Amino acid sequence: MVTAQSLCMVTAVYLSMVTVAVCLCMVTAVYLCMVTAASPWLMCECASRARGGWWRDARGRRPGAAGSLNGSNPAPVSQREEEGGGRDLYSTKPPPPRTPPPPPAPPPPRPYLNMAAHSKAIPHSCYEIGHTWNPSCLTSYLQITRSALEESFKIYAPLYLIAAILRRRKLDYYIHRLLPELLRSTSFLTTNGSLYIAFFCILRKILGRFYFWTPGFGAALPASYVAILIERKSRRGMLTLYMANQATETLFRMGVTRGYIKPIRHGEVLLFCMTTALFMFYFRCKDGLQGFAFTALKFIMGKEEIPAHSLVPETVYANNEQNLKRRVESSRRLNLIALTKKLMDRICKDGPRHRCCKHYEDNCISYCIKGFIRMFSVGYLIQCCLRIPSIIRYMFTKPSQMLSLFYNKESLQLGAFLGSFVSIYKGTSCFLRWVRNLDDELHALIAGFLAGLSMMFYKSTAISMYLASKMVETLYFKGIDAGKLPYFPHADSIIYAVSTAVCFHAAVLEVHNLRPSYWKFLLRLTQGRFRFMNRKVLDVFGSQASKNFGNFVPKLDPRYTVVKPELPIEFS
């Protein structure tokens, strides 16, 4: 006897087969289009080679040439030699010996692997290397402090205000807590920038010269540690995670540049797949995730994927059906909107839905489609909102530019990324429930990994690295709670200081290995003074410090220099 469960199972399998067949047809169509587009080029190439002598007869001569099989007059020996590859094809003389090709030239030495260059020291002063815009250390320190203070306040003022509005803070917070927290974060960022230039000059005066580690890592390490102690403890973990992400990516780029690491194609997508698999597994487990991570995934995936949503799904589904019938019977006025809603409810409910699935208002197919539409809209609107500040200036000068706010490739890519992530995860979870006839937390590992492939629409190393760092932090704290990993006090401050020092070191000696967004942030914090460092002199350390700066050499006052400057300031 055929049961409803078996019919639903067959329907689900049939839909899966149809989906695979449609995908194969699309791939075949794309391949045929590529071949069709390339066919005229191949025909022209074959014709041109035939006219240029690519085709030859059995004796090695071009068709139609003199002396060939279809020619009338035999060609002379010199012409036969020319056509036959440099010698007479009818001659019995041995071919001349061929000279072997010269051996390939050895690869040029890598400047990064020169340890002797890293051990060098340069006698230049801090004015010649660092604050080239002013010979006074104190004046330069005050200028950096002023610019850092202005930019820090511009960064944190809207950030704290928007966060307070989104969290629905009460009036008491705006009166007593908003300004102190804002000033504390502003002081933290200002101190980080100003103390860097201070320790830059102090190390030069103590050591008497510059070494490979002093202009970047050595000056930024104590400055960053002192600065993070000013910030509130509740924000230190977030700042540490952000800077650890930046430093990890910077070290990875350094390893690739030096040849220590070979990058993997689509590596950010693979990292995202593994990270989302773990995140979704802990999301499905009871007490697996807490705080912001759980709230964010609940918003993205919906409450249907929460493990404690329902323990008796059939009972809840029956109650929902009864409530729906009561609402339909009580509604006497059936206008167009009500009919449309009734039709949509009927379409969404009529279809395969496994007994373990918790989406009681939809079948499995409409559940995936609704998830895609919802998150596609969210991603599209987020990207449009991010583009508003850059488009609003064209509102009166070029109104046509306003259309690019809605017709933008990045907006569609972000929407496709979020929409496909949710739909793939939900579809895979439903499919595994049909196959195994149960709901298991291990399904989230497979579904999360496959959903990570959606990053092919919106590749982002920053997102992958941030989520990976967040997962490492989550696993570490779980190990501490289980008593298997030790707890290190002030570890967040130390990690922040080391990570920031690595990024500053790259900003001084290897700007090409630093994330461009962070380099722009440093330029904004110092009002462009970071680019005025004399990186031409720092090339002696073998890190190609001036690679992205061309032949820039600052003009220096020879009265305050140790080494004669290349471009001295001329006094009238």
N, C-alpha and C positions, 0 to 999 in steps of 0.2 A: 504494500500500500504506500502510495506516495504521500509524504508528509509535507507540511509547510516549510519545515526546516530544510529538508532536502531540496525543495524547489528554490528556496532562497540561496542555498549553497551553489546550486547549478547556475542560477542567475548571476551570482557574483563571479564565478569562474568564467562564465561566458562574457561578461563585461570586461574582465581582465584580458581575455584573449582578444576581444575586439580592440581594446586600447593598444595592446602590443602590435596588432596588425596595422592599425592606423599609424602608429609611430614608424613602423617599417616602411609603410608606403610613403610617408613624408621624407624619410631618409633616402629612399630610392628616387623620389622625384627630385630632390636636391642634387643627388649625384648625376642624374640624367641631364639636369639643367647645366651643371658644370661641364659635362662632356660635350653637350651640344654647343656651349659657348666656346669651347676649346677646339671644336672640329674645323672651323674655317681657318684658324691659325695653323693647324697641322697640315691642311691641304695646301696652303700657301707656302709653308716651309718645305714640303716635299717637292712642289713644283719648282721653287727657286733652287733647291739643291740639284734637281735633275738638269736644269738649264746651266748650272755652274759646274757640272761634271761630276756630280755625286754618283750617278749610275754609270757603270762601265760594262763592256761586253766581256766575253769569256777570256779575251787576251789582255784585259786591263785597260781598254781604250774606250773613250766616250762614244756613244752612238752618234752617227752622223759626221764624225771627224774623219779627216783624211787618213786612209790606211786602216780604217776599222772594217768590221764585217759587212756593214751596209754602205761603205764608202766606195768610191770609184778608183781613186789613185792611192797607192801605198805611200805612207809618210816616210820621210827620211829618217835616218838613224837618230839624229839629234832630237827630232820631234818625238820619235818613239821613246827615246830616253826620258824626255820631259814628261810625256804622258804616262810612262810606265813606272814612275816613282824614282827617276834618277838614273836608270840603267836600261840597256836594251833587253827587252823581254826574250828576244830570239838568240841572244849571245850566250855562249857557254862559259864566259869568264866569271870567276867568283866575284861576288859583290865586295866592295871595299869595306874594310873593318870600320865599325861604328865606335866613335869615342864615347866612353861612359859619361853619363851626366855628372856634374859636380855635386859633391855631398851637400846636403842642406845646411844652411847657416845655423849655428847654435842660437837658441832663443835669448833675447836680451835679459840681463839680470834684473830681478825684481827689486825695486828700491825698498819695498817694505821688509824684505827678509835680511837687510843689511844691518846686523846687530852693531857693527862698528859705528854706523851713523847715529844710532840711538844713544850711544855712549858719549857722544860729543857734547861739548859745552861752548856756548857763544858768549862773548864778553859784553854784549850790547846792554844798554840800560833799559829800564822799564819804559822810559819815554820813547826810545827807538823801536820798541816792539809793541807795547800795549797802547798807552794813551798818547798816540802820535798827534792828536789834535791840540794838546796843551802840554808843555814841558813840566808843569807843576803837578806833583802827585796829589796834593790836597785839593787843588782846584778841580782836577779830573774826578776825584772821589765825590766832591760835592755836585758836580754836573751829572754824574751817573745816578747819584742818590735822588736828585730832583726829577730826572726823567723817569726813573723807576717808580717813584712815588706817584707821579701823575698817571702813568700808564696802569699801575696796579689798581688805583682807585677807579679808573675807567673800566677795568676788567671786572672787579669784584662788586661794584655798586649795582649794575643791572643783574648780575648773577644772584646776589643775595635777595634782591627785591623780587625777582621772578620766582625764586625758590620759596619765599615766604608766601607769595600769592597762591602758588600751586599747593602748598601744604595747608592753606587756610588758617594761617596764624591769626591769633587774636590781637586786639589793639594793644594789649600790654606788651606784646613782643616788639611791635614797631616803636613803642615809646622807650622801653628800657633795654632791650637786647640787640636790636638790629644794628645800631650804630657801633656799639663796642665790638661786636663780632666782625663787622665790616672793617673797622680800623685795625683789628688784630690781624686779619688776613692780609690787609694791605701792608702792614708793617712786616709781615713775614716775607712777602715777595720783594719788597723794597730792600730788606736786609740781605736777602740772597744775592741780589744784583750788586749792591754797593760794597758788601764785604768781599766779593770776588776781586774787584779791582784793588781793594785795600791789601788783601793777602798777596795779590800779584806783585805789588810794589815791595811789600815786606819781605817776601821770599827772595827777591832780587837783591835787596840790600843785605840780607843775612848771608846768602850763599855767594854773592859777588858776581854771579853769572847765571845764565839760564841753561837748564838741562832739559832733556826731552819731557820729563814729567812735570816740571814746575809751572809752565805757563797755562796749562789746562787743568789737569787732574789735581796737582798739588795745591793750587790756589782755590779751586772750587770745593774741595773736600771739607776743610774747616768752615768755610763760609756757608755751605749748605747745612752742615750739622748745627751750627748756631742758629740759622734761620728757622729750621724745622721745630726747634724748641720753643719758638715764639708762638707758633700756630697751635690752635686748640687740639687736644688729644683726639677728639671725635673725627677730625679731618685728616689726621696724620696717616691713617691707614689708606684712605682714598688717594692721597697725594703720593704715598709710597708705591701703591699699585700702578699709578699712572707713570711715574718716573722709572720704575722697574721695567715697565713695558717699553718705554722709549730706549732705555739702556740696552735691553735685550736685542731689540731690532738694530740698534747701532753696532753692537758687537757682532751680530750676524753679518751685517754689511761689511764690517772690517774683515771678518774671516773670508768672505767671498772675494773681496778685493785682493787679499794676500794669497789667495789660492788654497787656504786651509779647508774651506767648505765649498762644496759643489751645490748650487741651488737646484731645487727640485721644481720641475714644471708644475704649475698649479699647486704649489706647496701651501699657500695660504688657504686654499679650498680644503686640502686634506687635513690641515690643522683644525680648521673650523668644523669639519665633519667629526673628528675625534672628540673635540671639546663639546660640541652639542650633544653627542651621544651620551657623554657622562652627565652633562647638565640635565638632560631629559630623564635619565635613569634616576638621579637623585630627586628630580621633581615628582616622579611617580612614586617614589618610596615615601613612607610616612616619616615625617620629621627629617627628610633628606636635605631640604633647602629651607633657609629662613631669611627674613629681611627683604632687602630690595630685589634680590635674585628671584625669590619665590613670587613676589608681587608682580615683577615684570613678566615672568613666564605665565602667570595666571592671566594677565591682561592679553598676552599674545595668543595663548592656546585656548583660553576659556576654562570655565569651571568644570566642564565635562571630563577633562583629563586629570582632575585632582583625585587621588586615590580614595579619600574619605568622602567623596561626593554622595555615594549611596551604597548600601550593603545589600539591599533587596531591590534590584532594578525592575523586576517584573511588577512588583506591587506599586512602585512609584509610577511606572508607565500606565498601569491600569487606572490609578487615581487621576493622572493627567487626562486620560481618555474620557473619564466620566465628567471631569470639570469642563472639558471642551464641548461635550454634548449638551451640558446644561447651558453654556454660554450661547450655543447655536440655537437652542430651543427658546431661550429668553429674548433673543434678538428678533424682533418682528420686522424691522425696517431693513430691507436688503437693498441698499443702493449699489452703485458701481464699485465703490471702494470695498464694501463688505463682500461683494461677489468676487472681486479680485483677490482679497485676502483669503477667502474660503477656498478659491481655486489653488492658490499658492500653498496653503496648508495641506490640501489634498495631494498635490504633487509631491510635497516634501515628505509626507507621511507614508504614501503608498510606494513601497519599495523595500529592498532588502535591508534589514536591521538585525544584527545579532543580539541575542539575549544578554550578552555581556556588555554591549555598547551602552553608554550612559547618555547619549544624545537622544533623549526621548521625543523631542519635537521634530526630528528629522530622520530620514533614512541615511544610510552611509554615503550615498552619492551626493545628495543635497548638503549633507554635513560638510563634505570636503569643498564643494563649490562655494558655499557660504563663507567658509573660512578663508578661501582665496580672495573673494571679493572684498571682505572686510579688511584684511591686512593689506591688500593692494591699495585700497583707498587711504589707509593710514600712512603707508610709505609714500604714496604720491603727494599727499597733503604736507607731510613733514618736509620733503624736499622742496616743495613750492614755498613753504614758509621760510626756509633757509635762504632762498634766493630773493626774497622780498627786499632786504637792505641793498643788494647790488642792483636791483632793477628800479627801485623807487626814484633814483636820481634822474632816470630817463622819462619820468612821467610827463614832464612839460616840454622837454627838448626833443625827445624821440618817442612819441606815444606808441609807435609800432613795436618798440622793444618790449612793451608790456605783454605782448602775445607769447614771447619766449618764456614767460613765467609758467604758462600752462603746457606749451608744446616744447618740452625739454626732455632730452634723452636720459639724463640722470634721474629725473623724477620717475620715468617709466621703469628704469632699471631697478631703483630702490623698491618701487611698488611690486615689480615682478619677483624680486628677491624675497620680500616678506610674505607675499601671497603664496608663492610656491613653497616656501619653507613650511608654512602652516598646513597647506593642503597635502603636501607629500607626507608630513608626519601623521596627520589624521588618517589619510588613506592607507598608509602602511599599517598603522595600528588596527584599523578595522579589518584589513585583509588578514593580519595575523590572528585576530580573534576568530575569524571564520575558519582559518586553516586549523588552528589548534583547539578551537572550541573552549577557550578559556581566556581570561584577562590576566596577564602577567607583567611584572615590572621589567622583565628582560626584553619585552617587546619594545620598550622605550630606547634600548641601546640600538637596535636595528633601525627603528623608525627615525631616531635622532641622527644617526649616521647618514642615512639616505636623504633626510631633509637638509643636511649640510651641503649637499650638492647644489642647492639653490644659490649658493654664493657665486656660481658661474655667471649669474646675471649681474652681480654687483661685487666685483672682487675688491677686497679691502684688507690690506695687511694689518691696519690699525685695529679693526674689529676682531680679527683672528687672534692677534697678540693680546689684546685686552681680555678677551674671554678666556684664553689659555692661562693668563696670569691670575685671573679671578678663580679659575678652577684649581690652580695650584694653591692659592690661598685657602680655598674651601677645604681641600684635602688636608692641608696642614693643620687647620683648626679642628677638623674631625679627628686627626691623629692625636692632637693634644687632649681633646675631650675623652678619647678612648684610653689615654694614658700610655700611648705607644711612642709619642714624639715629645721631646722636651720643649719647654717654653722659655724663650730668651727675652728677658726684659729689655726694653728700648731697642728691640730689633727693627721696628719700623723706622726709627730715626736713623739708625746706621745704614739700613738698606737705601733709604732716601738719599742720604749724603753720598754714598758710593755711586748710586745710579746717576745722580745729578752731576757728579764729578766726571763720570764717563761721558756724558752728553756735552759738558763744557770742554772736555779734552778734544772731542771730535769737532766742536765748533771752532776751536783754535787751530788744530793741526790737520783735520780731515773733514772739512765741511761737506765734501761730496759723499761721505758715508753717514751724514746726519739726515734725519727725516726733514723734508723741506718745510713742513708746517712748523716744526719746532725752531728751525733757523729763522723763519719769519717772526716767530714770537720773540726770540732774542733780539732781533733787530728792532722790533717795536718797543721792547722793554728799555733798550738803550738809545732809542731814537736814532738808529742807524749807525751808531759809533762802533759797533762790533765789527763792521766791515772795514774799518780804517786801520786795523792792526797790520803791522808790517810782516805779512806772511811770506814775502819773498826771502827774508832772512831765515825763516823757519824751515825752508826747503832743505837745509843742511841736515835735518834729522831724517830725511828720506821718506816722509809721509805725504809728499806732494801737497803741502799746505796751501800753495797759491794756485792750485789747479783750476778753481772756479773764479779766479780773480784776474786772469790775464796777466798783463805786465804792470799791474798797479804797484806803484812805489810812493809812499807818502813823502811830502816835502817836510824836511826837518830843519830845525835851527842848529847849525853846527856848533854854537856855543854851549849846547847842553848834551852833546853826543859824545860817546866814547870812541866809536868808529866813524870815520869820515862818511857822511851820508851821500847816497847816490844822487839825490835831488835836493841840494841845500836851498834854504830860503835866501833869496837875494835881498840885501838891504840897500836902499838908495842913499 
